[in-house]
Every structure is written in C-alpha cells, then in structure tokens.
Amino acid sequence: METLANDGVAPGTGGRRFHDAATRRKAWSITAMLTVFMVLNFADKALLGLVARPAMTELGLTPVEFGFIGSSFFFLFSLSAIAVGFVADRISSRWLVLALTVTWAAVQFPILAGGGATVLLVCRIILGAGEGPALPIALHATHGWFPAEDRALPSSVIAVGPTIGAALAAPALSWIIASPALGWRWAFGILGIAGIAWGIGWACIGKDGPYFGTHPASEGGSVPLRRVFGCRMWLAATLAGFACFWAQGAMTTWVPQYIAGVLGIQASRVGLVYALPWTFGTLLLVALGFAGRRIMRRGGSARLAVASLFGASLLVSGVCLMWLTHASGTLALVLTTVGWGAFLVFPMAPTAIAYAVHPTQRAAVISAMVGIASIGGVISPAVFGWLVQHAGYALSAYGTGDPALLVQGLGNAISLTGGLLIATGLAAILWIRPEETARQLQHHATAGQATPLMAPETRSSP
C-alpha cells in the first residue's frame, strides 16, 4: 500500500518500533481512560436536551431562547479547538486533557447552585470552550501510542466515548431529572463530581506515548498549512464535519423533545429511547473500527478503510432522517435510532486526515477542521428553534404545547438535516482520499525544498 504520514518514534530508540507487551498494555490503558474522558464530554453536551422541558418551564424560556442557549455551547467551541490544536504538539497531552476536564467540571456547579437563564447561558459557553479541543486532543494523545497501521481501532474506541456517554448517561440522568428529591439541576452537579473524579485518575496515570510527534524528519521546514487547508480532501472532510456537528447540535438540544412530543414516549422512558441512537452509533463505530483495521492490515487503502465507510454512514443517516418525517410507530423508532445514530461516526473524518499529515502538524490540522466544522453546531439548535416557533409551537406555563405544531416545525428541521447529511456524505466518498492527498502535499514539499510533510513509512507486519 502507498505509505502515509511518518509517525515518529521516541528519541534515542534508533528508529525501533514499540511492540513490547508493557507498552501495548499502557497504550490500551490510556485509550480506555480517554474513552471515559469522551464519555464525560458528551454526557455534559447531551444533558441540555434532557433537561429541556423542566428548564424551559422553570426559567420561562421560549423555543428560540432555548435554541439560542443550545447554540451558545458552540460560540467558543471552534476558536478553542483551533487555538489549542496549534499548541498541542508543544504541550504534554497529559496536562492539556487535565485542564479541559477541570473546566468541564467547574461550570456544572453554578447551575446546581440555582443559577438562572443567564448563568446557564454563560456556563454553556464556557463548557463549549473547554470541550472544543476534546476530540482532536484525545485522538492526538491516542495516536501517540500507536503506529499508523494500528490506529483505526483505537480511534474508533475513542470515538465511541461520546456515544457511550449518551447511551449510559441518558437513562441515569433522566431518572435524576425526574426525581422529586433531586431534579434537573442535580444532573449538572453529578456530572461535575464525575469530572473531578476522572481528573484525579488521569493526573496519576496520564502520559505521552512513544509516537508523540518527535522524529528527525520533523525538524526544519514543512508544507505550509495553507496547502493542507486548501486541498480538496480537507475541505470535503470539513463540510462533512459541519453536517455532523449540525446534526449533533440538533440532537443534543431537540431530539428528546421530538421523542416526547412527536413520538409520544412517556417522560420516564424518554432517556431510554434517546439512548438508542447513541447505542447504535457506538456499535457502528466499533464495527467500522474493526473493519478498517482489517482492511488496512490486508494492504487496503485508508480511503476505503476509513473515508468511504464514513461517507456511507452519513448517507444512511441522511436517508433515514428524510424518511423519518413520513413515518410513525415502530418504523419511526427504527429510523430515529439509525438516522440519529449513523452520523456519529464523525471521528473517522479526522482519523482519515491524520493519515495524510505529518505528526507535528496533525493536532493543528485536525483541530482546525473540527473547529470550523463545529460552526454547524452553533447554527442548528437556533434554526430548529426558529422553525419550531415559526410553526406556532410554544410551551404553556404548565409545560404543555400543541403536538401538531411541534411535528410540523421539527419535521421541516429534520428534513433539512437529512438533505445536508446526504450531500456531504457523497462528497466524503468522492473526495476524502488520504493517499492521493499525501502524494500531492509531498510533491509541494519537495518542490519547495522543504522537509517532506509525508516522510515515507514502512508498515510493520500485522
């Protein structure tokens, strides 16, 4: 197979790869910790949708105001992702991850303490700033422990963290929210406590891996980032990411209301139904991770093993969401599960990008992609809220509204989301080509008499 980005080895090793049992165990223990890190990440993000009805009723929020608070999570998300990404190669991932976790935990407690709509808004903005770099930094830290041919599986394991977070947390948080003794504010408090506990554990065992961006080839010049950001592959991946973040923003803010108000699921069971797409996404990511590793170890391309599977998943998600607006009963539950679950494979996009860039630029390139793509999450909750309110839907002082109007507003928004996923899924299949991009960027590096961005790498035998 065509060689891809060279992933450095630890200094002083003479170029030897790390395949001893102790290093492998450490690599997978770090992967497990970072998976839990992503579990907490998405539990924090998904919570707002679960508390929508009681929070809107208690705080007197309209659909547009609630949608604005949902969008606020992404106000600083992209800027933070890009800024942290550009310094991630020069700062230990151990301390970056710890700083992000402390930020997430700290902003939960003002809401627990009784803060109003303004406090909720500010805390969601800060939370978004802390969570923006989470996925690229987690992937970057994980890639530091694995050679290129073995990254598909651990990347997918990290990627299932968000889906596990929602699948496990949604029923538990729904119980807390519905509990007369606790209520919706304690759901935030529990996540804050969990974040502190995880941070203590990470401070004890977190460590950078032997492939963490050090190699003689990384010294000197490299392909200017504008070359990477201007290539068709990066643009296609960013557009696909925009669609995924659009869908995620809508899912974490409005899908619980769809489940309760349109599908007619009882409040006590909303969390269980809401967990279905996250569970499906988890299983899909694991399956695609194993499939990708198998394809690459047999000499297949990263385009087939990662990019094409990613694009196909977006296509399936989009088709199901378009169909969902015309379905009811059991079929609607199935389409909800697949439609709101299949696009959760988004982390495969930065994984594909990582195969085409040098490790010293990996964090910056991935973070820039995630940061720009996250604009979709800024827009979609507010657009959903506007479409719902434009349809005439509003909650009364008793927390009730006309379900027919909710169906109309959310139906229009879901159809828009489905179309966006279909279009960007096709673009991903056609234009995310790690091998071709690697050759093109290496040509630019050679022509510019710079150190090649893609130094040749010899794959080890499986």
ZIBEL-V169858 format. One record per helix or strand of 3 or more residues. SS is the DSSP state (2 for helix, 1 for strand). FROM is the first residue (numbers start at 0). TO is the last residue. If there is no record, write none. Layout:
# ZIBEL-V169858
<<SS:FROM:TO> <SS:FROM:TO>>
This chain:
# ZIBEL-V169858
<<2:20:49> <2:51:58> <2:62:71> <2:76:89> <2:92:111> <2:116:131> <2:133:142> <2:147:177> <2:183:204> <2:215:217> <2:224:228> <2:231:260> <2:266:296> <2:301:323> <2:328:338> <2:341:344> <2:346:353> <2:358:372> <2:374:389> <2:402:430> <2:433:446>>
